[in-house]
Amino acid sequence: QPFNPYLFRIGQINHQYIAWLSVDFAMDQLKPKTIGIYSLNNPWGEESKDALVYRLKTKYGIDPVAIAIGDQYASDTSAQVLALKAKNPDVVFYIGFTSQVVDFMRKSKELGLTATLVGGADANDPLALEGAKDVLNGTYGGLLTMTPVNGNDPKMVAFRNKFKAFYPELEPATRPNQYDVQGYGTGLL
């Protein structure tokens, strides 16, 4: 299919479902006794946090020991990391834009938060992977696509090549990303 330069990402991500899958993964695989949450003070962050809390409470009978809310425009997550560290959760779910995710992962390591970190799709954004590559060990993140964007699947390789030819001015190390794939897929519908 030809690329349309006027098509933006229009796909709807089901925050509730992604949050529930994250909780089920953590509870089934990591088996934490205590949970913390880092989220943002915007509608997406609130919806995601609420979905995490709901799933924890209704399926597992657990309330988070701490919820730390960060400003969506902030570049420093130290206060939230320290608030979570004070409660010493086994697992922390973190929700944020790529810049907050990178800072949160870095500050968690620097400030001694020992919880296992479980993030969403932003944790697998190429910018996050590059920006926090030295502190990723022991963290988990979700994907919005069934096939990794930087993988060897022939259809994904073809998509990457077409995308880069159509948008040569974009940063080649970080684009296309899973949001570009989602937008393209939605546009085909």
C-alpha positions in Angstrom: 0.0 0.0 0.0 1.2 3.5 -0.7 2.1 5.8 2.2 -0.2 8.7 2.9 1.8 11.7 4.3 -1.4 13.1 5.9 -2.3 9.9 7.9 -1.5 10.1 11.5 -1.7 7.4 14.1 -5.4 7.0 14.6 -5.5 3.6 16.3 -7.1 3.2 19.7 -5.0 1.5 22.3 -7.1 -0.3 24.9 -5.4 0.9 28.0 -7.5 -1.2 30.3 -6.6 -4.4 28.4 -2.9 -3.6 28.3 -3.0 -2.8 32.1 -4.8 -6.1 32.8 -2.3 -8.1 30.8 0.6 -6.4 32.6 -0.9 -7.2 36.0 -1.6 -10.8 35.0 1.9 -11.2 33.7 3.5 -9.8 36.9 1.2 -11.7 39.3 1.6 -15.0 37.4 5.3 -14.8 36.5 6.9 -12.5 39.1 4.6 -13.4 42.1 5.0 -10.1 44.0 3.6 -9.5 47.4 3.6 -5.7 47.1 2.9 -3.4 44.2 3.8 0.2 43.4 2.6 2.3 40.5 4.2 5.3 38.7 1.9 7.2 36.4 1.3 10.6 34.8 -1.1 13.3 35.7 -3.0 13.2 32.4 -6.1 11.3 31.2 -4.1 8.4 29.7 -2.0 8.0 32.9 -5.1 8.2 35.1 -7.0 5.6 33.0 -4.0 3.3 32.9 -3.4 3.6 36.7 -7.1 3.1 37.4 -7.1 -0.1 35.2 -4.0 -1.4 37.1 -5.6 -0.8 40.5 -8.9 -2.3 39.4 -7.3 -5.5 38.1 -5.0 -5.9 41.2 -8.0 -5.4 43.5 -10.7 -7.4 41.7 -8.6 -10.4 40.5 -5.8 -10.6 43.1 -7.2 -8.8 46.2 -4.2 -6.5 46.4 -4.0 -2.7 46.8 -0.9 -0.9 45.8 1.4 0.1 48.7 2.3 3.3 46.8 1.1 5.3 43.8 3.4 8.0 42.6 2.0 10.5 40.1 4.4 12.5 37.9 3.8 15.6 35.8 3.5 14.8 32.1 5.9 17.6 31.2 8.5 16.9 34.0 12.0 15.7 33.1 12.9 14.5 36.6 11.2 11.6 38.2 13.3 11.5 41.4 10.5 12.5 43.7 8.3 9.7 42.4 11.1 7.1 42.6 11.9 8.1 46.2 8.3 7.9 47.2 8.0 4.4 45.8 11.4 3.4 47.3 10.1 4.4 50.7 7.3 1.8 50.5 9.7 -0.9 49.1 7.3 -2.7 46.6 8.3 -5.9 44.9 7.1 -4.7 41.5 6.4 -1.2 40.1 4.2 -0.7 37.1 5.4 2.4 35.3 3.3 4.4 32.8 4.8 7.4 31.0 5.9 9.0 27.8 9.3 7.9 26.5 11.2 10.8 28.2 9.7 10.0 31.6 10.2 6.3 31.1 13.9 6.7 30.4 14.3 9.0 33.4 12.3 6.7 35.6 14.3 3.6 34.7 17.6 5.6 35.2 16.5 7.2 38.5 15.2 3.9 39.8 18.7 2.4 39.4 20.6 5.5 40.6 18.4 6.0 43.7 18.2 2.3 44.7 14.7 1.3 43.9 15.0 -2.4 44.0 11.5 -3.3 42.7 11.2 -5.2 39.4 9.9 -2.6 36.8 7.1 -3.5 34.5 6.3 -0.9 31.8 4.1 -0.5 28.8 4.8 0.1 25.2 7.0 3.2 25.8 9.5 0.9 27.6 10.1 -0.7 24.2 10.3 2.5 22.2 13.7 2.7 20.4 14.4 5.9 22.2 13.8 4.3 25.6 15.8 1.2 24.7 18.7 3.4 23.6 18.4 6.0 26.4 18.2 3.4 29.2 20.1 0.4 27.7 22.5 0.2 30.6 19.7 -0.1 33.2 17.3 -2.3 31.4 18.4 -5.6 32.9 15.5 -7.0 35.0 12.8 -4.8 33.6 9.8 -5.7 31.4 7.9 -3.8 28.8 5.0 -4.4 26.5 4.6 -4.2 22.7 1.9 -2.7 20.6 2.8 -4.9 17.6 2.9 -8.7 17.3 6.2 -8.5 15.5 9.1 -6.4 16.7 9.6 -3.4 14.4 13.3 -4.0 14.3 12.9 -7.8 13.8 13.6 -9.9 10.7 10.1 -10.7 9.7 10.0 -10.1 5.9 6.8 -8.0 6.0 8.3 -5.8 8.8 11.6 -5.4 6.9 9.6 -4.4 3.8 7.6 -1.9 5.9 10.8 -0.4 7.4 12.3 0.0 4.0 9.3 1.7 2.5 8.9 3.9 5.6 12.5 5.1 5.5 12.3 5.8 1.8 9.2 7.8 2.3 10.4 9.7 5.4 14.2 10.1 4.9 14.3 13.1 7.2 13.3 11.2 10.3 15.8 9.8 12.7 16.8 6.4 11.3 17.8 4.9 14.6 14.3 5.5 16.1 11.9 5.4 13.2 9.8 3.7 12.2 8.5 2.7 15.7 5.6 0.6 16.9 3.3 3.7 16.7 4.2 4.2 13.0 3.2 0.5 12.4 0.0 1.0 14.4 -1.0 4.1 12.4 -0.2 2.4 9.1 -2.2 -0.7 10.0 -5.2 1.4 11.1 -5.0 3.4 7.9 -5.3 0.2 5.9 -8.6 -0.6 7.6 
